């Protein structure tokens, strides 16, 4: 009887823990975005990045912003990982909201980081921190549930079973779908990094507002699909959403490369 009670308590603790510690794309997803981006850097951008990060690759630098959450002195960075909008906005309405946005969210802070890195701060420690944050935030903005309607908590409150294991919708998109493919980040990057030169050129020209609207639109659809309490997700969910997931990872890498090429060009 005691053993059964202990097992139940552990089950509840794990279930409660999951929504509080979700992070965009998880470790693997961020590394996939960084690895793809490295394939599209100009020689000048590669050289500029190497001066700051040394031997640390974009893929390995991409998770610093999540790892540093363990340090309370960096708690102020928590709001830099996401942005929320009112429900059912059109693209033009979103652009108007962005013009008025003064919050410390992923949008304002990404623009801040771009400006600062273009100005080449002399403090090496600050350069490293800003570049690592930029790499991470670009990845965050391509995980749809980091660009959500206000009040939806990014899907963290949508409890579900992933192959009968308690989880939540945010974590499914952060980690479960990617982990389910059973690939390393280099294998995954090679698997999804296939598109046309014209498509790459088009994506590289897209403004940040377009990325945000794409993620926001996908996020609303993902949230609307979950109409039943505690749904059981598994093979079918993977089949229905894998292409969207892969497209977002690929776009994230190409958009990241475009920003870095602009900064260091």
N, C-alpha and C positions, 0 to 999 in steps of 0.2 A: 504493500500500500504506500509506504514512504517513497519507494523508488518511483512509483507511478506519479505521485505528487511532485517529486523533484523534476521528473521528465516534463510534466505539464508546465511547471514554472519556467523551465528553460525554454520551452516552446513559446510561451507568452513573451519572454524577454527578447528572444530573437525576432519575433513578429513586431514588437514595438521598436526595436533597434533599427530595423531596415529603413523606415522613412526618414529618420533623423540624420542618416549618414550617406544619403545618395549623393553622387557627384557626377557631373556631366561626362558621358561616355565611359566612365571608369578608366582605369589605367590603360587597358588595351586600346580602347577607342581613341583616346588622345594620341597615343603613339602611332596609330594608323594614320591619323590626320597629319601628324608631323612628318611621318615617313613619306607620304604622298607629296607633301609640300616640298620636300628636299629634292624631288625629281623635277621640279619646275623652277628652281632658282637660277637666276643669271649668275655668271661667274663673279660679277662684282658683288652681288648680294651674298653669295657663299663666302666670299673673302671677308666681307663686313661682319657677317654673323660669326665667323671663326675668330675674329679679333675679340669678340665679346665672350663667346661661349667656349672657346678653345676646342678641345676634343669632344665636348658634349654635343650630341646631335639634336636636331629639332625634336625627334621622337622622344629622346630621354629627358629633354628639358620641359616637355609638355605637361608633366604632372606635378611640377614643383608647387604650383598654386593650390593644389589639393593637399599635397603632403604637408605644406606649411600650416594647414589648419590646426595641426597639433600644438602650435605655438600661439598662446593667447595674445601675444603682442601683435599678431597679424589678423586678429579677429575682424578688423575693419574691412578686410578684403572679401568677406563673405558675400556682400551684396554685389560684388563685381562679377559674379558668375551667371547672372540671369537678368532678364528684364520682363516686366509685365505690362500688358495693355488691357484696355477695356474690351469687352467681348464684341465680336462681329464687326470689326473695323474693316473698311476698305483700305486699299493701298494708299490712296490719297489721305485718308483720315489718319493712317499710321504715320505718314510723313509729317503731317501737321503736329501730331503728338510728339514726334521726335524733335521738332523745332522748339517745342516748349519744355523739353525734358532737361531738368537740372539735377536729377537724382544721381546718387553714386551707384549706378547700375552698369551692366555690361556695355551698353551703348556709349554712355558718356565716358567711361573709363577707358574703353578701347580707343576712342578718339584722343583722349588725353595721352595715352601711351604712344600712339602714332606720332603725335606732335613732339613729345619729349624725345623720342628716339631719332626723329628727323633733326632735332636740334643738337644731337650728339652730346649728351651730358658728360662732363669730364670725370665724374665719379664712377669708377669701374663697377663698384658694387651695385650702384643704382642702374647702370646699363644692363647688367646681368638680370637683375630683378625685373626691370621693365620688359626686357625681351622675353623672359620666361612667362610673365603674366600675359603678354600679348599673344604668344603662341597658344596658351591655354584658353584664353577668352574667345579667340576665333573658333576653337573647337567647341566650346560651350554653346556658342550661338548657332551651331549647326545640329545640336541635339534638340529636337523640336520642343521638348518639354522644359527647356530653359527659356522659351519665348512664349509664355502662356497668358491666357486671360486672367485678369485680377481675380483672386479668391479661389483659384483651382489648385494652389500649392504645387504646381508642376506635376500633378499626378501622384504625389506622395501619399495623399489620403485615399487613393483608389486601391483598396486592399484586394488581393487576388491570390490565386494559386498558380505558380509557374511549375508545370510538371509536378503538381501536388505539393510543392514547397511554398510556404507562406512568403509573400513578397508584396510589391506594389507596382503600379504602372510606371512610375519614374525609373525604378530600378530595372524593369524589363528593358527599357530603352537605353539606360546607362550601360548595362552589363550583360543581362541574360541573353539577349538576341545575339550580341557579338560573341560571347563566350560559347554559345551553342554551336557556332560554326567550327569550333575546334581547330583554329589556325593561330599561329604566332602573328605578331603585328606586322612583321615583314612579309609573311605569306599572305596575310589579308590585304595589305596594301597592293601587292602584286596582283591579287585576285580581282580587285575592284578598279584598279587604275587603267581603265581602257575607255577612251572616248576619242572623238574626232578633233583635229586641230581647230576647226571652226568653232566647235563647242567650247573648247578650252579658252579660245580667244574671247568668246562671248562672256563666259563666266568671269574671266579676269577683269572685264570692264564693268561688271555689275557693282553698283554702289551698295554700301552696307544696308541701306533700307530694303533693298530687294532680298538680301539674305534673311533679314529679320522677318519680312512678310512671308517668305516661303516657309520658314520654321513655324511661325505663328499659325499659318493656314493648316499645316500638317498637324500641329499640336491640337487645334480645335477639333479636327476630324478624329484624331486618336482618342480624345476625351469623350467625344460624342458617341463613339462606338460602345463604350462601356456602360450599358444601361442596366445590367443586372448586378446585384451585390455578390462579391466574392467569386467572380468568374474563374473558370479553370482554363488557363491558357497553355498552349503547348505547340505541337507540330503545325496546326492550322494557322495559328497566329504568326509563327515564323514564316510560313509559306506566303501569307498575305502581305507581310510587311518587310520582308528582307530586301526587296529592291529599293524601297524608300530609304531604309537604313543605309544601304550601300551608296545610294546617290548622295545622301547627306554627308557621309564620310568623304566621298570623292570631292564633292563641292567644297567641303571644309579645307581639304588639302590644297586645292587649286586657288581658292580665295586667300588662304594664308600665304601662299607663295607670291601672289599678286601684291599683297600688302608689303611683304618683305622686300620684294624687288623694287617697289616704289620708295621705300624708306632708304634702302642702301644703294639705289641706282644713281 
